[in-house]
Amino acid sequence: MRYNPVQLLVDYLKTQPEFAGITIAKNMTGHVTGSKRIVLSYGGGSRFVRDKADHWDIASSVHARTDDEAIPIAMTLREVLLERIPSIRLGGGRVTFADVQETNAPYDFSESVVSGEVRFLGLYTVTAYM
């Protein structure tokens, strides 16, 4: 497939009311330490039906000032990815997200040395086809 799965997911998440006021992006460009941010990144994957279907490994990273801010965002993101994304069509209806499997539930991977920022990481495998 020739679509960027991360961009499709970022664009979708930005439309969801649960994430109002939270920056959702593919990288940390412009991030201010302590602000609420969701970063999705592509971690590899594989094609399983010629140019029609792929498995993508997607990492989520939720950044916030405290655990009390980060954990609810990470768990809401988890719920949206696992419960709403399967069977949804994105990319102007060109790409169907058939399934999302959780590899690792969100876990604490905070940055205590440099920024002191709280960060929760999650890992998912997304199956999509055209």
ABEGO torsion letter per residue (X at the ends): XABBAAAAAAAAAAABAAABGBBBBABABGBBBGBBBBBBBBAEEBBABEAABBBBBBBBBBBBABAAAAAAAAAAAAAAAAAAABGBBBGGGABBBABBBBABBBBBBBBAAAAGBBBBBBBBBBBBBX
